[in-house]
Amino acid sequence: MNDLVRPSRVSELLRAYGLNPSKGLGQNFLVDRHALEKIVGAADVHDEDVCLEIGPGLGTLTRELAERARTVLAIEKDKKLTPVLAETLADYANIELQFSDALEVDYRKLLEPYSPPFKVVANLPYYVTTPLIMQLLETGIKWGKMVFLVQREVAERMTARPGTEACGSLSLAVQYYAQVKTIAVIPPNAFFPPPKVSSAVVLLEGRDKPGQHFGLVNEKLFFALIRAAFGQRRKTLLNALSAGLDVPKADIQRALAGCGIPESLRGETLGIESFVKIANQLT
């Protein structure tokens, strides 16, 4: 039984090592067995898997992954947790612990010594959620599954459909690379200390060669279009793209006409397929 899901055990550990959860590092340690099972169940970890974990904290999720996976590669930024993790992970020989900033890790190099399947399973600090998820998706590594525990608002943005208030550049970028769905909503009292907002478990299943999947010719232009369209949401699509792209307005007008997309629409109403069409017209 994983005793780290008990708040009393977490409190005891922190006192023993003279530590306090760091607000700056977004440390809210998971202390709920049900939530832990939701995360591990969504990842569907098997003994051939190599699991990447970002922010192991006290090792609660790390232990569960190590019980099931071939290898767990855990990236922790807070070196003050070194003695705690030495204690909580002492019984597991299949954990490789690295103290680094997850945003500065070369994940291709990290995984070179290992063979797939690769999975990412992480309770992400809120402050790095968006840049880190995009970094992992953009590596080109074929992740089997990616399971993240994130702020509920971020989960809603990641899964949002076109035309909804939550839909933005993050929605389309994530959905370009992966199929996304919310597995469970996790209340604040599942953490120690409890955050002010609810969280959610999100499952991403990566697309194999997303550019080919969507028939996209120029990926760089596609993402530039999305950034421009959502960078000025109040403007019409034509005006937003004209302001955000180094492309003549007349060329954008011709591209929209070629796609049968009205100039007066707003970017937030368009899905991935529409932006792919515009990008291909401009290429």
Backbone as CSV, one residue per row, in Angstrom:
resi,resn,N_x,N_y,N_z,CA_x,CA_y,CA_z,C_x,C_y,C_z
1,MET,0.854,-1.198,0.000,0.000,0.000,0.000,0.884,1.241,0.000
2,ASN,0.569,2.174,-0.869,1.349,3.400,-0.990,0.948,4.369,0.126
3,ASP,1.776,4.455,1.164,1.415,5.292,2.315,1.527,6.787,2.030
4,LEU,2.063,7.160,0.853,2.209,8.579,0.528,0.886,9.226,0.126
5,VAL,-0.185,8.446,0.024,-1.488,9.047,-0.255,-2.179,9.491,1.037
6,ARG,-1.510,9.275,2.173,-2.065,9.732,3.453,-1.490,11.101,3.805
7,PRO,-2.325,12.123,3.976,-1.833,13.456,4.332,-0.947,13.450,5.574
8,SER,-1.258,12.593,6.536,-0.459,12.533,7.765,0.961,12.067,7.473
9,ARG,1.101,11.129,6.533,2.433,10.627,6.163,3.220,11.709,5.422
10,VAL,2.556,12.433,4.546,3.206,13.521,3.813,3.676,14.593,4.784
11,SER,2.815,14.969,5.703,3.162,15.979,6.707,4.347,15.520,7.548
12,GLU,4.338,14.246,7.906,5.426,13.666,8.705,6.753,13.710,7.949
13,LEU,6.723,13.361,6.673,7.932,13.372,5.841,8.510,14.783,5.727
14,LEU,7.646,15.725,5.449,8.108,17.104,5.288,8.719,17.634,6.580
15,ARG,8.099,17.311,7.711,8.650,17.746,9.003,10.004,17.096,9.269
16,ALA,10.106,15.823,8.928,11.336,15.077,9.191,12.529,15.681,8.456
17,TYR,12.278,16.241,7.283,13.365,16.805,6.480,13.362,18.336,6.495
18,GLY,12.542,18.928,7.349,12.519,20.378,7.488,12.092,21.108,6.236
19,LEU,11.093,20.558,5.539,10.660,21.125,4.258,9.233,21.659,4.328
20,ASN,8.966,22.628,3.459,7.616,23.135,3.257,7.331,23.122,1.756
21,PRO,6.104,22.798,1.349,5.785,22.836,-0.082,6.069,24.219,-0.653
22,SER,6.735,24.252,-1.808,7.113,25.514,-2.442,5.996,26.032,-3.340
23,LYS,5.488,27.224,-3.019,4.482,27.846,-3.883,5.087,28.218,-5.234
24,GLY,6.325,28.664,-5.195,6.996,29.070,-6.426,7.157,27.941,-7.418
25,LEU,7.299,26.715,-6.910,7.449,25.543,-7.780,6.117,24.821,-7.982
26,GLY,5.047,25.389,-7.452,3.728,24.790,-7.645,3.595,23.429,-7.001
27,GLN,4.172,23.270,-5.811,4.153,21.954,-5.149,2.861,21.731,-4.374
28,ASN,1.992,20.909,-4.964,0.778,20.441,-4.306,0.800,18.921,-4.453
29,PHE,1.143,18.237,-3.394,1.382,16.800,-3.454,0.067,16.011,-3.430
30,LEU,-0.050,15.059,-4.339,-1.263,14.254,-4.451,-1.385,13.305,-3.262
31,VAL,-2.539,13.345,-2.588,-2.744,12.501,-1.400,-4.099,11.793,-1.481
32,ASP,-4.476,11.384,-2.683,-5.777,10.761,-2.883,-5.621,9.485,-3.708
33,ARG,-5.951,8.360,-3.122,-5.802,7.060,-3.782,-6.650,6.979,-5.052
34,HIS,-7.874,7.472,-5.007,-8.767,7.416,-6.168,-8.167,8.192,-7.349
35,ALA,-7.656,9.387,-7.079,-7.054,10.191,-8.141,-5.820,9.509,-8.715
36,LEU,-5.036,8.919,-7.835,-3.829,8.206,-8.265,-4.191,7.050,-9.199
37,GLU,-5.233,6.324,-8.859,-5.668,5.197,-9.687,-6.194,5.670,-11.037
38,LYS,-6.843,6.829,-11.054,-7.333,7.383,-12.322,-6.169,7.689,-13.267
39,ILE,-5.111,8.268,-12.713,-3.945,8.631,-13.524,-3.266,7.382,-14.078
40,VAL,-2.968,6.450,-13.202,-2.256,5.236,-13.611,-3.119,4.388,-14.548
41,GLY,-4.419,4.340,-14.272,-5.316,3.576,-15.132,-5.406,4.158,-16.530
42,ALA,-5.427,5.466,-16.634,-5.504,6.116,-17.946,-4.246,5.850,-18.768
43,ALA,-3.103,5.780,-18.090,-1.832,5.544,-18.783,-1.687,4.105,-19.241
44,ASP,-2.430,3.197,-18.589,-2.403,1.779,-18.968,-0.957,1.264,-19.057
45,VAL,-0.226,1.432,-17.968,1.209,1.106,-17.948,1.439,-0.400,-17.869
46,HIS,2.370,-0.884,-18.719,2.729,-2.300,-18.749,4.229,-2.472,-18.528
47,ASP,4.646,-3.713,-18.347,6.040,-3.957,-17.960,7.048,-3.727,-19.076
48,GLU,6.588,-3.429,-20.291,7.535,-3.090,-21.363,7.674,-1.584,-21.542
49,ASP,6.887,-0.809,-20.809,6.860,0.646,-20.999,8.015,1.368,-20.300
50,VAL,8.491,2.425,-20.967,9.402,3.379,-20.348,8.573,4.631,-20.070
51,CYS,8.432,4.975,-18.795,7.579,6.095,-18.404,8.413,7.307,-18.009
52,LEU,8.075,8.436,-18.580,8.676,9.703,-18.189,7.734,10.385,-17.215
53,GLU,8.251,10.748,-16.053,7.451,11.485,-15.084,8.098,12.846,-14.835
54,ILE,7.289,13.895,-14.913,7.773,15.243,-14.650,7.292,15.651,-13.253
55,GLY,8.213,16.045,-12.407,7.852,16.506,-11.071,7.378,15.408,-10.146
56,PRO,8.234,14.459,-9.800,7.811,13.366,-8.913,7.454,13.806,-7.502
57,GLY,7.927,14.986,-7.111,7.590,15.462,-5.764,8.128,14.544,-4.691
58,LEU,7.229,13.917,-3.941,7.630,13.002,-2.875,7.724,11.553,-3.361
59,GLY,7.358,11.332,-4.616,7.465,9.982,-5.175,6.181,9.173,-5.151
60,THR,5.058,9.811,-4.890,3.783,9.104,-4.786,3.413,8.398,-6.093
61,LEU,3.348,9.158,-7.185,3.032,8.591,-8.489,4.195,7.744,-9.006
62,THR,5.402,8.156,-8.697,6.605,7.443,-9.145,6.577,5.988,-8.700
63,ARG,6.213,5.763,-7.469,6.117,4.397,-6.934,5.128,3.553,-7.734
64,GLU,3.960,4.131,-7.995,2.925,3.385,-8.713,3.390,3.029,-10.122
65,LEU,4.089,3.950,-10.772,4.607,3.681,-12.112,5.686,2.610,-12.071
66,ALA,6.554,2.692,-11.081,7.657,1.725,-10.961,7.159,0.309,-10.702
67,GLU,5.999,0.194,-10.078,5.408,-1.134,-9.833,4.991,-1.814,-11.133
68,ARG,4.766,-0.999,-12.181,4.188,-1.524,-13.420,5.110,-1.428,-14.631
69,ALA,5.949,-0.398,-14.689,6.735,-0.106,-15.885,8.090,-0.811,-15.894
70,ARG,8.680,-0.878,-17.075,10.050,-1.390,-17.193,11.018,-0.418,-16.542
71,THR,10.864,0.876,-16.890,11.738,1.922,-16.355,10.927,3.201,-16.152
72,VAL,11.249,3.933,-15.103,10.651,5.243,-14.866,11.772,6.277,-14.872
73,LEU,11.649,7.261,-15.753,12.600,8.369,-15.811,11.920,9.568,-15.157
74,ALA,12.355,9.935,-13.992,11.707,10.995,-13.222,12.558,12.259,-13.228
75,ILE,11.951,13.386,-13.631,12.647,14.667,-13.710,12.114,15.585,-12.609
76,GLU,12.970,15.956,-11.670,12.571,16.816,-10.547,13.457,18.054,-10.509
77,LYS,12.831,19.201,-10.366,13.594,20.457,-10.339,14.129,20.770,-8.939
78,ASP,13.375,20.416,-7.909,13.694,20.814,-6.537,14.702,19.865,-5.886
79,LYS,15.954,20.298,-5.828,17.005,19.450,-5.260,16.846,19.241,-3.750
80,LYS,16.033,20.086,-3.126,15.797,19.910,-1.693,15.064,18.601,-1.396
81,LEU,14.435,18.038,-2.423,13.699,16.787,-2.241,14.597,15.556,-2.371
82,THR,15.878,15.765,-2.605,16.803,14.643,-2.784,16.739,13.620,-1.650
83,PRO,16.866,14.018,-0.373,16.841,13.019,0.693,15.471,12.351,0.863
84,VAL,14.405,13.096,0.595,13.064,12.512,0.704,12.896,11.406,-0.341
85,LEU,13.250,11.714,-1.590,13.111,10.728,-2.665,14.050,9.541,-2.471
86,ALA,15.207,9.786,-1.876,16.123,8.676,-1.571,15.446,7.686,-0.624
87,GLU,14.635,8.204,0.277,13.907,7.332,1.208,12.692,6.682,0.555
88,THR,11.850,7.487,-0.085,10.587,6.948,-0.586,10.745,6.032,-1.800
89,LEU,11.843,6.190,-2.546,12.048,5.374,-3.749,13.135,4.318,-3.574
90,ALA,13.585,4.135,-2.356,14.719,3.245,-2.076,14.487,1.802,-2.517
91,ASP,13.246,1.357,-2.537,12.953,-0.054,-2.841,12.826,-0.341,-4.328
92,TYR,13.055,0.674,-5.184,12.825,0.484,-6.621,14.120,0.672,-7.406
93,ALA,14.521,-0.397,-8.107,15.760,-0.350,-8.893,15.516,0.145,-10.317
94,ASN,14.265,0.294,-10.712,13.950,0.665,-12.100,13.581,2.144,-12.260
95,ILE,14.002,2.951,-11.282,13.748,4.395,-11.360,15.056,5.137,-11.599
96,GLU,15.072,5.965,-12.647,16.215,6.840,-12.921,15.782,8.266,-12.571
97,LEU,16.369,8.825,-11.537,15.969,10.150,-11.058,16.982,11.190,-11.508
98,GLN,16.482,12.248,-12.140,17.351,13.317,-12.624,16.847,14.654,-12.094
99,PHE,17.747,15.422,-11.496,17.375,16.743,-10.992,17.705,17.790,-12.062
100,SER,16.670,18.245,-12.736,16.813,19.212,-13.840,15.539,20.018,-13.963
101,ASP,15.635,21.132,-14.689,14.456,21.894,-15.076,13.853,21.186,-16.289
102,ALA,12.632,20.710,-16.161,12.006,19.931,-17.232,11.921,20.692,-18.547
103,LEU,11.896,22.019,-18.495,11.826,22.816,-19.712,13.165,22.883,-20.442
104,GLU,14.226,22.449,-19.776,15.560,22.522,-20.380,16.121,21.148,-20.743
105,VAL,15.328,20.108,-20.566,15.784,18.744,-20.850,15.694,18.448,-22.345
106,ASP,16.715,17.784,-22.881,16.688,17.293,-24.257,16.082,15.889,-24.193
107,TYR,14.805,15.781,-24.492,14.104,14.511,-24.288,14.528,13.443,-25.293
108,ARG,14.913,13.842,-26.470,15.412,12.854,-27.431,16.705,12.217,-26.914
109,LYS,17.582,13.043,-26.390,18.840,12.540,-25.843,18.590,11.687,-24.601
110,LEU,17.636,12.117,-23.762,17.307,11.376,-22.546,16.839,9.964,-22.861
111,LEU,16.078,9.831,-23.947,15.486,8.529,-24.280,16.354,7.672,-25.191
112,GLU,17.484,8.213,-25.654,18.357,7.468,-26.575,18.724,6.063,-26.095
113,PRO,19.057,5.886,-24.798,19.455,4.538,-24.353,18.307,3.546,-24.254
114,TYR,17.076,4.003,-24.464,15.914,3.149,-24.235,15.164,2.882,-25.531
115,SER,14.409,1.806,-25.535,13.568,1.492,-26.685,12.106,1.700,-26.307
116,PRO,11.259,2.042,-27.288,9.849,2.267,-26.977,9.157,0.944,-26.595
117,PRO,7.938,1.028,-26.065,7.055,2.190,-26.028,7.387,3.186,-24.915
118,PHE,7.172,4.478,-25.233,7.388,5.561,-24.279,6.044,6.172,-23.869
119,LYS,5.927,6.495,-22.601,4.722,7.161,-22.101,5.134,8.295,-21.175
120,VAL,4.279,9.306,-21.104,4.490,10.401,-20.160,3.338,10.376,-19.169
121,VAL,3.667,10.390,-17.884,2.652,10.401,-16.842,3.118,11.398,-15.791
122,ALA,2.315,12.446,-15.556,2.821,13.493,-14.678,1.734,14.308,-14.002
123,ASN,1.992,14.655,-12.752,1.217,15.657,-12.020,1.984,16.955,-12.204
124,LEU,1.575,17.745,-13.192,2.380,18.896,-13.600,2.185,20.106,-12.700
125,PRO,3.279,20.766,-12.346,3.152,22.071,-11.675,2.406,23.019,-12.615
126,TYR,1.440,23.739,-12.091,0.592,24.572,-12.939,1.373,25.571,-13.778
127,TYR,2.466,26.094,-13.212,3.142,27.205,-13.900,3.910,26.768,-15.148
128,VAL,4.161,25.473,-15.319,4.885,25.017,-16.517,4.009,24.197,-17.455
129,THR,2.734,24.059,-17.128,1.874,23.124,-17.862,1.890,23.334,-19.366
130,THR,1.505,24.524,-19.828,1.371,24.742,-21.267,2.696,24.638,-22.013
131,PRO,3.759,25.346,-21.600,5.012,25.231,-22.365,5.592,23.824,-22.345
132,LEU,5.408,23.108,-21.245,5.987,21.768,-21.149,5.237,20.765,-22.020
133,ILE,3.916,20.830,-22.005,3.141,19.922,-22.851,3.466,20.165,-24.320
134,MET,3.555,21.432,-24.723,3.882,21.727,-26.115,5.295,21.268,-26.453
135,GLN,6.228,21.441,-25.526,7.600,20.987,-25.766,7.642,19.474,-25.993
136,LEU,6.924,18.733,-25.183,6.907,17.275,-25.310,6.259,16.842,-26.625
137,LEU,5.188,17.528,-27.015,4.516,17.182,-28.268,5.382,17.511,-29.477
138,GLU,6.128,18.594,-29.387,6.923,19.060,-30.530,8.244,18.324,-30.706
139,THR,8.594,17.440,-29.765,9.853,16.701,-29.893,9.853,15.745,-31.078
140,GLY,8.661,15.337,-31.512,8.580,14.343,-32.574,8.715,12.925,-32.058
141,ILE,8.876,12.773,-30.741,8.953,11.447,-30.139,7.572,10.806,-30.215
142,LYS,7.522,9.538,-30.543,6.242,8.839,-30.631,5.859,8.342,-29.234
143,TRP,5.067,9.164,-28.543,4.607,8.795,-27.209,3.400,7.870,-27.342
144,GLY,3.412,6.766,-26.610,2.258,5.873,-26.639,1.033,6.552,-26.065
145,LYS,1.167,7.032,-24.846,0.107,7.800,-24.192,0.776,8.887,-23.360
146,MET,0.035,9.973,-23.157,0.494,11.043,-22.282,-0.662,11.341,-21.326
147,VAL,-0.410,11.225,-20.041,-1.449,11.480,-19.053,-0.960,12.574,-18.117
148,PHE,-1.730,13.651,-18.044,-1.338,14.789,-17.223,-2.430,15.124,-16.211
149,LEU,-1.996,15.456,-15.022,-2.887,16.040,-14.032,-2.621,17.534,-14.066
150,VAL,-3.613,18.286,-14.521,-3.431,19.719,-14.751,-4.583,20.505,-14.125
151,GLN,-4.445,21.806,-14.089,-5.524,22.674,-13.630,-6.752,22.456,-14.527
152,ARG,-7.904,22.404,-13.931,-9.124,22.086,-14.687,-9.338,23.052,-15.850
153,GLU,-9.042,24.317,-15.633,-9.207,25.305,-16.697,-8.329,24.977,-17.900
154,VAL,-7.122,24.497,-17.643,-6.220,24.119,-18.731,-6.771,22.910,-19.475
155,ALA,-7.299,21.947,-18.733,-7.913,20.767,-19.350,-9.069,21.169,-20.261
156,GLU,-9.864,22.132,-19.814,-10.991,22.602,-20.622,-10.514,23.272,-21.900
157,ARG,-9.411,24.002,-21.810,-8.844,24.637,-23.009,-8.267,23.603,-23.960
158,MET,-7.623,22.583,-23.414,-7.017,21.549,-24.253,-8.058,20.749,-25.030
159,THR,-9.236,20.569,-24.450,-10.276,19.746,-25.073,-11.368,20.563,-25.755
160,ALA,-11.246,21.890,-25.746,-12.306,22.766,-26.261,-12.524,22.590,-27.763
161,ARG,-13.782,22.735,-28.151,-14.142,22.639,-29.566,-14.225,24.032,-30.176
162,PRO,-14.050,24.152,-31.490,-14.146,25.462,-32.157,-15.492,26.132,-31.879
163,GLY,-15.448,27.446,-31.694,-16.662,28.209,-31.453,-17.023,28.346,-29.994
164,THR,-16.301,27.665,-29.119,-16.563,27.780,-27.682,-15.614,28.797,-27.068
165,GLU,-15.995,29.326,-25.923,-15.195,30.369,-25.277,-13.806,29.866,-24.897
166,ALA,-13.712,28.598,-24.510,-12.430,28.056,-24.051,-11.469,27.755,-25.193
167,CYS,-11.976,27.702,-26.414,-11.129,27.329,-27.556,-10.112,28.424,-27.853
168,GLY,-8.862,28.017,-28.008,-7.802,28.967,-28.313,-6.667,28.271,-29.031
169,SER,-5.544,28.945,-29.120,-4.403,28.375,-29.834,-3.918,27.080,-29.187
170,LEU,-3.987,26.998,-27.839,-3.577,25.763,-27.162,-4.475,24.603,-27.575
171,SER,-5.770,24.842,-27.683,-6.725,23.796,-28.066,-6.328,23.168,-29.399
172,LEU,-6.118,24.016,-30.398,-5.821,23.510,-31.738,-4.435,22.895,-31.826
173,ALA,-3.475,23.484,-31.114,-2.115,22.946,-31.157,-2.065,21.549,-30.554
174,VAL,-2.672,21.374,-29.393,-2.671,20.061,-28.743,-3.450,19.051,-29.579
175,GLN,-4.610,19.464,-30.088,-5.447,18.543,-30.854,-4.860,18.219,-32.228
176,TYR,-3.949,19.050,-32.696,-3.223,18.728,-33.927,-2.310,17.527,-33.692
177,TYR,-1.636,17.546,-32.554,-0.674,16.488,-32.258,-1.299,15.236,-31.665
178,ALA,-2.460,15.364,-31.036,-2.999,14.226,-30.295,-4.516,14.270,-30.182
179,GLN,-5.097,13.118,-29.958,-6.502,13.035,-29.565,-6.539,13.247,-28.054
180,VAL,-7.437,14.105,-27.594,-7.426,14.527,-26.196,-8.789,14.284,-25.545
181,LYS,-8.757,13.802,-24.305,-10.015,13.714,-23.560,-9.750,13.816,-22.060
182,THR,-10.731,14.347,-21.355,-10.649,14.465,-19.902,-11.145,13.172,-19.275
183,ILE,-10.342,12.623,-18.368,-10.669,11.353,-17.723,-11.433,11.562,-16.422
184,ALA,-11.025,12.543,-15.636,-11.660,12.779,-14.335,-11.335,14.176,-13.843
185,VAL,-12.239,14.720,-13.045,-12.005,15.994,-12.360,-11.600,15.677,-10.924
186,ILE,-10.532,16.323,-10.459,-9.969,16.050,-9.137,-10.144,17.276,-8.244
187,PRO,-10.785,17.132,-7.091,-11.043,18.290,-6.217,-9.789,18.760,-5.489
188,PRO,-9.774,19.980,-5.002,-8.601,20.522,-4.301,-8.168,19.694,-3.092
189,ASN,-9.122,19.062,-2.390,-8.750,18.324,-1.185,-8.021,17.016,-1.468
190,ALA,-7.749,16.734,-2.753,-6.953,15.561,-3.104,-5.458,15.858,-3.024
191,PHE,-5.130,17.112,-2.657,-3.736,17.535,-2.621,-3.353,18.056,-1.240
192,PHE,-2.035,18.039,-1.001,-1.483,18.631,0.226,-0.325,19.548,-0.174
193,PRO,-0.434,20.842,0.090,-1.638,21.556,0.540,-2.634,21.667,-0.608
194,PRO,-3.929,21.873,-0.317,-4.922,21.966,-1.391,-4.765,23.255,-2.192
195,PRO,-4.786,23.168,-3.517,-4.768,24.396,-4.339,-6.129,25.089,-4.258
196,LYS,-6.226,26.251,-4.869,-7.476,27.010,-4.814,-8.486,26.557,-5.862
197,VAL,-8.021,25.775,-6.844,-8.901,25.365,-7.950,-8.878,23.853,-8.125
198,SER,-9.863,23.348,-8.846,-9.915,21.917,-9.152,-8.917,21.571,-10.256
199,SER,-8.589,20.301,-10.329,-7.671,19.806,-11.352,-8.400,18.779,-12.217
200,ALA,-7.737,18.291,-13.243,-8.336,17.272,-14.098,-7.249,16.362,-14.649
201,VAL,-7.602,15.096,-14.817,-6.712,14.129,-15.460,-7.039,14.137,-16.950
202,VAL,-6.017,14.393,-17.780,-6.211,14.488,-19.227,-5.361,13.440,-19.934
203,LEU,-5.969,12.740,-20.875,-5.270,11.728,-21.661,-5.042,12.235,-23.078
204,LEU,-3.775,12.172,-23.531,-3.422,12.511,-24.903,-2.884,11.259,-25.579
205,GLU,-3.451,10.922,-26.709,-2.953,9.803,-27.516,-2.428,10.376,-28.817
206,GLY,-1.109,10.338,-28.967,-0.447,11.017,-30.064,-0.813,10.495,-31.441
207,ARG,-0.890,11.416,-32.388,-1.128,11.042,-33.779,0.202,10.680,-34.427
208,ASP,0.206,9.652,-35.249,1.409,9.277,-35.986,1.494,10.180,-37.223
209,LYS,2.515,11.019,-37.268,2.714,11.953,-38.377,1.484,12.843,-38.580
210,PRO,1.237,13.771,-37.645,0.036,14.611,-37.724,-0.084,15.413,-39.008
211,GLY,1.054,15.877,-39.548,0.996,16.633,-40.794,0.378,15.819,-41.912
212,GLN,0.797,14.559,-42.037,0.226,13.681,-43.053,-1.236,13.378,-42.756
213,HIS,-1.535,13.207,-41.473,-2.911,12.897,-41.062,-3.880,13.984,-41.537
214,PHE,-3.472,15.244,-41.406,-4.355,16.362,-41.782,-4.110,16.865,-43.200
215,GLY,-3.113,16.285,-43.887,-2.809,16.743,-45.243,-2.187,18.115,-45.276
216,LEU,-1.374,18.423,-44.257,-0.760,19.747,-44.135,0.582,19.793,-44.859
217,VAL,0.804,20.878,-45.611,2.051,21.038,-46.359,3.110,21.782,-45.545
218,ASN,2.706,22.872,-44.891,3.664,23.746,-44.196,3.252,23.903,-42.729
219,GLU,3.879,23.129,-41.850,3.514,23.139,-40.429,3.838,24.473,-39.764
220,LYS,4.954,25.067,-40.126,5.353,26.352,-39.536,4.308,27.423,-39.825
221,LEU,3.835,27.472,-41.053,2.822,28.458,-41.442,1.501,28.170,-40.735
222,PHE,1.160,26.914,-40.593,-0.069,26.508,-39.901,-0.109,27.075,-38.478
223,PHE,0.988,26.926,-37.742,1.022,27.425,-36.372,1.070,28.952,-36.329
224,ALA,1.698,29.552,-37.329,1.707,31.014,-37.403,0.288,31.544,-37.634
225,LEU,-0.484,30.836,-38.436,-1.877,31.219,-38.683,-2.703,31.167,-37.398
226,ILE,-2.512,30.097,-36.645,-3.267,29.929,-35.399,-2.914,31.033,-34.402
227,ARG,-1.621,31.308,-34.270,-1.199,32.367,-33.349,-1.787,33.714,-33.756
228,ALA,-1.777,33.998,-35.054,-2.311,35.274,-35.544,-3.819,35.358,-35.322
229,ALA,-4.525,34.284,-35.606,-5.986,34.282,-35.502,-6.454,34.459,-34.065
230,PHE,-5.750,33.826,-33.132,-6.172,33.897,-31.736,-5.476,35.015,-30.965
231,GLY,-4.485,35.624,-31.595,-3.785,36.721,-30.928,-4.643,37.971,-30.821
232,GLN,-5.588,38.105,-31.740,-6.502,39.262,-31.729,-7.909,38.736,-31.994
233,ARG,-8.476,38.130,-30.970,-9.733,37.397,-31.118,-10.908,38.277,-31.542
234,ARG,-10.858,39.567,-31.225,-11.992,40.440,-31.538,-12.025,40.841,-33.017
235,LYS,-10.896,40.675,-33.680,-10.844,41.064,-35.089,-11.417,39.967,-35.977
236,THR,-11.848,40.366,-37.164,-12.272,39.376,-38.144,-11.057,38.555,-38.552
237,LEU,-11.310,37.405,-39.132,-10.219,36.523,-39.536,-9.261,37.230,-40.485
238,LEU,-9.804,37.944,-41.467,-8.953,38.634,-42.428,-8.054,39.654,-41.748
239,ASN,-8.617,40.468,-40.880,-7.832,41.510,-40.222,-6.824,40.932,-39.230
240,ALA,-7.211,39.887,-38.535,-6.299,39.271,-37.574,-5.109,38.642,-38.289
241,LEU,-5.364,37.944,-39.395,-4.279,37.312,-40.150,-3.398,38.366,-40.828
242,SER,-4.012,39.418,-41.306,-3.238,40.493,-41.954,-2.303,41.161,-40.966
243,ALA,-2.794,41.327,-39.726,-1.985,41.986,-38.699,-0.912,41.060,-38.138
244,GLY,-1.186,39.769,-38.122,-0.274,38.837,-37.451,0.682,38.095,-38.346
245,LEU,0.497,38.204,-39.670,1.359,37.478,-40.611,2.107,38.446,-41.522
246,ASP,3.268,38.041,-41.935,4.037,38.839,-42.902,3.640,38.385,-44.314
247,VAL,2.354,38.545,-44.599,1.792,38.113,-45.886,0.879,39.235,-46.382
248,PRO,0.959,39.594,-47.658,0.076,40.648,-48.184,-1.399,40.321,-47.960
249,LYS,-2.161,41.354,-47.639,-3.587,41.159,-47.350,-4.316,40.543,-48.540
250,ALA,-3.918,40.933,-49.724,-4.571,40.410,-50.936,-4.360,38.898,-51.056
251,ASP,-3.182,38.432,-50.671,-2.907,36.993,-50.724,-3.786,36.232,-49.724
252,ILE,-3.976,36.842,-48.557,-4.830,36.213,-47.540,-6.273,36.175,-48.033
253,GLN,-6.723,37.258,-48.667,-8.083,37.297,-49.217,-8.279,36.196,-50.251
254,ARG,-7.296,36.015,-51.123,-7.397,34.968,-52.149,-7.420,33.577,-51.514
255,ALA,-6.597,33.399,-50.469,-6.544,32.096,-49.803,-7.877,31.766,-49.142
256,LEU,-8.462,32.750,-48.464,-9.751,32.526,-47.800,-10.834,32.227,-48.832
257,ALA,-10.803,32.967,-49.923,-11.783,32.730,-50.991,-11.609,31.327,-51.570
258,GLY,-10.355,30.911,-51.749,-10.082,29.584,-52.292,-10.553,28.461,-51.386
259,CYS,-10.631,28.762,-50.086,-11.091,27.761,-49.109,-12.593,27.856,-48.863
260,GLY,-13.221,28.912,-49.420,-14.644,29.118,-49.171,-14.935,29.570,-47.756
261,ILE,-13.960,30.272,-47.135,-14.110,30.753,-45.761,-14.362,32.258,-45.779
262,PRO,-15.495,32.721,-45.233,-15.797,34.162,-45.229,-14.745,34.968,-44.463
263,GLU,-14.387,36.118,-45.007,-13.394,36.986,-44.364,-13.874,37.510,-43.017
264,SER,-15.200,37.602,-42.868,-15.769,38.223,-41.668,-15.824,37.301,-40.453
265,LEU,-15.523,36.024,-40.639,-15.519,35.103,-39.500,-14.415,35.474,-38.516
266,ARG,-14.541,35.000,-37.304,-13.459,35.136,-36.324,-12.728,33.799,-36.224
267,GLY,-11.432,33.869,-35.958,-10.599,32.673,-35.941,-11.073,31.605,-34.978
268,GLU,-11.674,32.019,-33.859,-12.093,31.069,-32.826,-13.193,30.132,-33.296
269,THR,-13.819,30.445,-34.445,-14.881,29.584,-34.951,-14.347,28.471,-35.860
270,LEU,-13.067,28.528,-36.196,-12.493,27.566,-37.133,-11.773,26.426,-36.416
271,GLY,-11.829,25.247,-37.014,-11.125,24.092,-36.486,-9.815,23.861,-37.212
272,ILE,-9.138,22.791,-36.844,-7.833,22.472,-37.424,-7.911,22.359,-38.938
273,GLU,-8.925,21.664,-39.434,-9.023,21.416,-40.872,-9.090,22.719,-41.676
274,SER,-9.794,23.718,-41.136,-9.903,25.005,-41.839,-8.560,25.727,-41.893
275,PHE,-7.819,25.701,-40.780,-6.506,26.346,-40.777,-5.529,25.607,-41.690
276,VAL,-5.678,24.286,-41.790,-4.845,23.512,-42.713,-5.118,23.954,-44.151
277,LYS,-6.386,24.122,-44.487,-6.747,24.560,-45.846,-6.148,25.927,-46.165
278,ILE,-6.247,26.855,-45.199,-5.702,28.203,-45.428,-4.187,28.136,-45.599
279,ALA,-3.523,27.358,-44.735,-2.064,27.225,-44.817,-1.649,26.641,-46.160
280,ASN,-2.379,25.643,-46.627,-2.039,25.013,-47.906,-2.281,25.972,-49.073
281,GLN,-3.298,26.815,-48.956,-3.567,27.807,-50.009,-2.453,28.851,-50.077
282,LEU,-1.894,29.187,-48.924,-0.852,30.213,-48.873,0.545,29.652,-49.176
283,THR,0.669,28.352,-49.207,1.992,27.730,-49.420,2.356,27.702,-50.897
